[in-house]
Amino acid sequence: MKILHASSEVFPYSKTGGLADATAALARAQAAAGHSVTLVTPLYRGIRDTFPGLEPLGQAELPAKVWRLDPEPNLTVLFIDEPEWFDRDGLYGHVDDAERFIFFSKCVVRLAKHVEIVHAHDWQSGLVMPLLANEPVGKIFTIHNAAYQGRFPADKFALTGLPDAYFDSRQLEFHGDMNLLKGGVVSADLVTTVSPRYARELLTGEYGCGLEGVFQSRDDALSGVLNGVDYTEWNTMDNPHLAAAYSADSPGGKAANKRALQHELGLPLLDNAPLFGNISRFTDQKGIDILLGALKEQLDGGAVFQFAGLGSGDPSLEQAMSRLAKRHPEQVAVKIGYDTGLAHRIEAGSDFYVMPSRFEPCGLNQLYSLRYGSVPVVRTTGGLDDSVIDLGQGEDTATGIKFGDCSAAALGQALGQALDLFAEPKRLARVRDNGMRADFSWRQTTAQYDRLYAKIKKPAA
């Protein structure tokens, strides 16, 4: 099939979160499977300097210059070059974000000729769906996080060029504003989210972020497809970031990575104490306040363990994490910011990986953790629930530990289960082995999308 993806960020060219990883990996997997895939994304500041192989596309009818890169067979990346909108610091959070991504969406539509499927991602490209409403192309829209909706004042609607009829409660209008995520949902042929459980959660007031009625109205077109893992990047055998190679068949190097991480972070080299890891945005969504409460509870109770944290976000949470590390320097190490190499080393060096998210559409770190042999401790929400098998199912099948209540006390009990599991090396080894052998490759995700595309594919012009 001829597939065009529209995404406001694509790794390694631009990234603020999992959207960049997911769109890039899906496109690569589809190209490897033989599809003809085009990715359209803005040309942000610095991309041309970092990737000098870009070539001009040369389509004069487009409203902006377009650059082309062909990184792999069957895969083309097109960059929308409009300095007024994209040559600036930061991808989002500008006062003219409405103008910026309305313009981007219009460029995508111009490039969507001669394809069978247009696949748009999140609010930044949500307008692509209604702009293509009368075009003979299959339209699919993926919601990576419904909390971010692209909601703007009503006077921005005129910039879309759509008929006035599209600004009503059945289309883009939302409580008097324009909502670009809603526009994508109501105008697409099919709507997907990044995990089956999150698709169900969006139908509820707790997780629907005010759009639950809209999601309910598209329930027959809504499904969840779990994101995959790019095992060429997230692997433990050929990884320059790691101190030692290891795998499910040869797990001995896991211990060497733990010692190397302890040394790097200034923690005592303890083999007989579990090391917990967390790499995250420091926000309420990620449950960092819950994590802080549970760690304090365990530390005050005299539990023997270590913790390695990496992330940034809410200044108050950054400060609280830093204070905890200063108060317990032999048990807690926290680095504020992001470091790709350290992220890999925390996954490889930790015994358990903690994700206490309030909501998590898919989550990727729990999938990385499984392959890296860091047993995930997760809350039963979204993709975390879909991808981890709880210890309560027995160690013959379990891959991690789950907890339900969104509280420090519930997470504390789960950490207690982890401490007990660590005290039984044979059980721990079995659970770890189960996780390392689990397959969350993009091949499975691609196959599911193939089936969805087949339902809506229209003949190419």
N, C-alpha and C positions, 0 to 999 in steps of 0.2 A: 504493500500500500504506500501511497504518497501522503506523508503525515507532516503537518506543520504545528510546532509547539510555540506558544507565546508565553514568555516568562520574564518578569522584571529583574530577575537575577539568575545567573547560570555559573556554576563553578567550572573552571577556576578563574573565570573572567570577573565575576562580581559575586559577593556573598554577604548576607547578614544573618542567615539561618539555614534551616533544613530545606527550604524551598529551592535554593541554589543547587544543593546536592541532589535532591530528588529529581528535578527536571533534567539535569545533566545526565544522571545515571540512567534514567528511563530512556532518554533519547539515544544514548550510546548502546543500550541493550537492544532497542528496537532496530538500530542500524546494523548491529551485529547479527540480528535475526534475519536480515535481508530486506527490511523496509527502507524506503527512501525518506530520510528524515531531515527536516529543516527546523532549526531553533532560531527564533527571533527574539532579540533582547536589546536594551539600550546600550549605546557606546558611552560608558561612564568615563570619568577622568582617569587617566593612567592606563587604560586598556591597550591603546595603540603603542605606548612605550614598552609595555610588558610583552606584548605579542606583535612584534614587528612584521609578521608574515601576512597581515591583513591586506586584502586587495579590494579595490572599488568594484561594486556590483555593476554600475553603469546603466541603471534604469532611470531615464530622464523624467518619467511621469511621476516618480515618487516625490513627496513633499520634503524629503530630507536625503542627504547622502547616505548610502548604505555600503558598509564594508562586509567582506566575505572571508570566511576561513573554513577550510575543509580539514578538520583535525583527524578524521578517520574515514575509511570507506563508507559510503552511503550516508554520511553525516555532514551537513553544512550548517554553519552558524552565521547568521546575518545580524549585524550590529547597526542600529539606527543612530546615525550621527547628526545630532542637532545640539550644538554647544549651548544655545540659550536654555535648553531644558535639562541637559544631562552632564555638561562639563562643570561640575561643582562638587564640593565635599559632601559626602553622605548620599545614600541612595534615596532615602525617604525623609519625611519630617519637614519638608519645605512648605511655605505658605501657598505655593502654586502647584502642589502635587496634583490637583484636579486637572489643570492645564497640561501638565507634563505627561500624565498617563492617558488622558483622552487623545493627545497627539500620538503617543506610542501606539495606542489601539488602532487609530486610523491608518497608521503606517502598516501595521500587521495585516489589516484587511486588504490593502493594496498588494501585499505580497502573497496573499492566500489564493492566488489563481492557480489553476491546474493541479490542485491537490484534492484528495478525497476526504481527509479528516483535518479539521482544525481543533487543536487541543489547547485551551487557554487555562492559565493557572492563577488563582487568587484575584483579589479585587483589582490589581493594577492592570490586568488584561480582561477583566470582566466585561467591559464594553464591547469587546470583539464579538461576543455572542449576539447581542441585538443588532449590531452593525451588519452582521452576516445573515440576518433573519430571513431574507428573501433570496439568498444565494444557494445554488445547488451543491452544498458541501455538508458533510456530517460534522456536527458541532458537539464537542464534549468539554465540560467545565469541571475543573478539580478544585476543591476547597481544601487548602492545606491548614488553615486556621480561621475559623469563622469569627473569631474575636476582632479581626482586622477586616473592615468592610468597605473602606473607601467612601465614607459618607461626607458629602459636601453640600453647601448651601444650594438652594433651588436655582439661583441665577446662573450656576455653572452648567445647567442642563443645556442651555442654548448652544454651548460649545460642541456638543456631541453631533449636531446636525441631524438628529433623529426627529421624526414628526412629533408634534405636541402630544399626540395620543400615547406616546411612550412614557410621558410623565404623569402616570396615575398609579393607584395603589396596586394594580395588577402587573406593573412593569417596574420602572426604576424609582418611583416616588416612595419615600419611606418617612412617615411623620413629618412631611413638609420638606424634607431634604432629598437629594439625589443619592442613591446607594448603589455603587457599582458592583458590589458582590451580589446584591439582589438581582441586578440586571443580568449578570451571568447565569444565575440559577434559573430564572424564569424563562430565559431565551434559549438555553442549550437544549439539544436533543436528549442528552444524558448528562447527569451530574454525578460526580464521584467525590468521595473523601478518601483519606489516606489510611483508613482502617475500617473493617466492618463494624466494630463496636462504636466508633465515632459517628458513623452514618446513623446508627440508632440513637445515639446521644443527641444529635442535632435536632431531633424531633421533640425534644423536651425543653421546658422552660429553663432548666438548670444549665444546659449547655448550648441552647440555640441562640444565645446572645441577642434576643429580641426578634430573630428571624425564624423562630420555630414554626410559626404558621406558614411561612413561605416554604420551608423545607417539607412540612406536612403536605402541602399542596402538590409537591413534586415527588412524593414518596414512591410512586410507581417508576420514576426515572432515576431514583437515587440509590447508589450502592457504594460499598466500601471496598477498596483495593489496597491491601497492605503494601507500603513501600518496601523496597528491597535494600540490600547492602551491596556496595561495589567491593567485592572481595579482592580486586586487584589493588585497591588502595588500603582497605582495612583487612590486612592479613598479618599473620604472625611468623611466617616462614621467610619472607623476602621483604623485610621492612627496615629501612635504614635508621628509623627512629628508635629501634629496640636494642637492648643490650645483648639479647640472645634469642635465637630462633626456637620455636616450639610448636607443637600441634597436638591434636587429640591422640594421634598415634605415638607421639614422642613429646610428652608433656614436661619433661624435666627442666626445660629452659624457663618455665614460668617462675620458679623460685629465684633464678638469677635476675629476672626482671624486677621482682619484688625488692630484692636487696639493692639493685641499682637505683630504683625509685626512692627508696628510703634514704640512700646516700645523697641523691640529688636534692632532696627536700630537707635534709638535715634532721631526719628522724632516726632514732636508734635502730640498729640492724637487728630486729627481732623476727625470728622465724616462728615463734610460738604465739604470736598475737596476730589476729586478723587485721588486714588493712582494707578499709572501706574507701571507695572513690566516688567522686561526683564531679562532672564537668557540665556547666549549665549557665544559662542566663540567670542572674540573681534577681528573680521576680517572684511575686506571689503565685503566678501560674505554675511555676516550677516547684512550689512548695518549699522554698528555702527557709521560710520561717518555721515550718514544721520540722525540717531537718535540723535547724539550730536547736529547737526545743528538745528533740529526741537525743541529739548528741550531748547536750548539757545534762539531761537526765541520766544518761548512761555513765558519763564521766563523773558526775557527782555521786553516783551509786558505786563507784569503784571498779567499773568494768574495764578490762584490759583489752585495748584495741588501739588502732591508729586510723587516722582519716587524712586523705589527700583531696583537696578541693581546688578547682580551677574555674574561674568565671568572672563575670562583671555584670553590672546592671544597677539596680536600686542602690544609691549611696548608703542608705541606712543598713541594708543587708550586707553590702561590702564591708562596712565598718564592724558590724556584728560578727561576721566571719573572721575578720582580722583580729578582733578582740579575743575571740575564742582561741585562735592560734597562739596569741601572746600569753594567754592564761594557762595553756596546756602545750608548751612547746615540744614536749617529747611524745605527744600523742596526736597533735593536730598541726597540719601544714596547709596553708591556703595561699594561692597565687591569684592576685587580682589581674584580670586581663584575659587574653587568649593566646595560646601557644600550641600550634598544630603538633609539634613533636612531643610536647609534654602531654597532650591529650592522648596520644597513642601510648605513651609510657604509663599513664595512670590506668588506662584500660588493661595493659599487660601486667602491671605490677600489683594491682589490687586483687584481693581475694573476693570481694563483694563490691557491687556497684549499686548505688542508692538513687532511685528516681521517685520521689514522693509527690509527683505532680498533681495539682488540683484537676487539671484536664490535660490530655496529651493526645492530639489527633492521631499521630502515629508514634513518634519517638524513634530516634535512630540509635542513641547510645545504648539502649538495652540490647539492640541487635548486635552492635559492635561487641558489647560485653560478653554475649553468649559465645561468639567466635573466639574472643580473647581469654575465655576461661575465668571471667570475673562474674560470679553468680549474681544476677540482678535481684535487687530487693525493690519491688515496685508497688504502686497503688493500682487498684483494679479500675482503671479508666482507659478508654480509647485503645490505641495500639499496644499499650503496655499489657492490658488484659488479653489481647489477641495473641501476643507473641511469647508470653511466658507461661509455663506450666508450673503450678504451685507445688511446693514441697508436700502439701497435704495429700497429693495424689500418689505419693510414694516415690522413693528415690530411683526406682527403675525407669520412671518416665519424667520426673520433675526436672525443670531447668532453672528454677528460681524460687523466690519467696514473695508472696503477695500479701497486702493488707488492704482493708476496705475503708475504714473511717479516715476522714481527712483531719487527722489530729497527730500531735506529737506523741501522745500516749500509744496510739495504734502503731505508729512507726517504731516507737521504742520496743514494743512487743516483737515486731518483725526483726529488729536488730538483735533482740535476745535470741530469736530462733536462729539467726545467722551465727551468733556466738556458740550456741549449742552445736550447730552443724559443723563448725570449724573444729570443735573438740572431738569430733568423730571423723578422722581423716579418710576412712574408707567410704563413708557416706558422702562426704564432701567431694571426693574424687569421682564418684559415680554421677552426682548431680552436675559437676563441672564437665564431665565427659559428654553427658547428654546435650548440654548446651553447645559445646564446641562442635558437635556433629550435626546440629540443626542447620537446615538449609533455608536461608532467607535471601537467596540470590535474586537478581532482577529477572532471571528467566521466568520465574513463576509469575511475577507481576506483569511482564510483557505478554505472557500467554493469556492472562485474564483480560488485559486491554485488547488483545486481538479479538477476543470473543465479543467485547462491547463494541469495538469499531465495526465489526461485521454487521451489527444490527442497524447501524446508521449510515454506513458507507454509501455514497452516491457516486456514479460514474464520473471520472475526471473529465474536464472539458477538453 
